[in-house]
Each structure stands twice: as structure tokens, then as C-alpha cells.
Amino acid sequence: MGTKERRERERAETRARILDAAREMFATQGVGAVTMRAIAERIEYTPTAIYHHFKDKDALIIELCHADFRLLGVELGRSVRIADPVERLRRIGTAYVQFAITHPHHYHVMFMTATPAHDHDDVSIQKNNPEEDAYGLLVQTVAEGIAAGRFRPEFTDAHELAQIHWSGIHGVISLHMAKKSDAWIDWRDMATTAARMIDVLVRGTTLPEEA
């Protein structure tokens, strides 16, 4: 490996360490409480040098979300080969819940943290590509179901229906993540409750299958 390649690899490894440390700190301490200096200290990096990788905290947050949404898109994209749109919708929901369980810090930063306003010109994810764009996959799936007459007639807007399903599942996940330590509530298992929510959403929005 040449000097240039080695430097590029080291730079990529350092960026990954910064992102990993920031993700964990943002999720556990809150974005507002975490400074670039604190992130640098966590990975034993100089505060000044961290700015060679990210110009400010907003830039770090944006890149972190882009990276994590790529990962989510890949994991949900495995459902794209399921032909039946309703079954695919169930699988997408199940995969989404599993992502939250497996990557709680990713999920917290992606969906429970306000991100800086920015354009999406520099996003490497191809919008509406169902193998990369998780939201695009969800919308495409319900649109196919609507076109096939699988959903109740009041559901004609694919984006609205996609957001109904997304919001319902996110509600279960976010409540458990934010309040799981609150002994006032007799919490049930998140994965089981989320699975039941998926079933409720599907049965509540689809037409009964003909016998």
C-alpha cells in the first residue's frame, strides 16, 4: 500500500471513530450538551485537528445521519424482492423495528434528534431507489398496494399512508427508548408490542382478502 492510500485509509478510520463517538454521545447526552471538544477528547484527538474532518457540529450531525440512513436503506431494501405489497409492508415494518433494536444510538440520532436544516445535494443515497432510500421503498410499497386495490378506499395518498404506518411504529419505538426507565409504566416488550402495532396498522388500512 502506497503512502497516499495509507493516508486515505487512516483519514477514513479517523472519521469513522469521530462519527461513532459522536453518535453515542448525542444519543446518551443530547446533541446540545455535546461539544466538538468533548468528542475529540472521547477519541483522544486534539480539538483543533477534529475540524480538519468536520467544519462544525452541524456538518458532523448531517454526515452522521447520511451514513446511518444509508445503512437503514440497505437493511430495509432487502424487502424489495417480496412481490406482494402488503406482505412487503409487514416485512419493512419488522426490519425497521429490528434496526432500532440493533442500532439504538443510530435510531435515536436519526429519528429522535432535531437535525440542522440543509439541502440534500450531497447525499449519496439515490432518492426513490427502493434499495437505498428507506422512505422511497415505503412509499413505493403502499403505492403498489393502492394501485392493486389492497387498501381501504379512503387511503389514496401513498405518502399519507406511508407516514401513518411509519408514525405508528415509530411511536412504539420512541416511547420505549425515551421512557423505558420510568417505573410508573408497566412496560411490555418493545419488539412484541411493535409487532402487534404492525398487525394493527396493516389490518386497519387494508381490505379483507376475499375468501
Secondary structure, 3 states (H helix, E strand, C coil): CCHHHHHHHHHHHHHHHHHHHHHHHHHHHCHHHCCHHHHHHHCCCCHHHHCCCCCCHHHHHHHHHHHHHHHHHHHHHHHHHCCCHHHHHHHHHHHHHHHHHHCHHHHHHHHCCCCCCCCCCCCCCCCCCCCCCHHHHHHHHHHHHHHCCCECCCCCCHHHHHHHHHHHHHHHHHHHHHHCCCCCCCCCCHHHHHHHHHHHHHHHHECCCCC
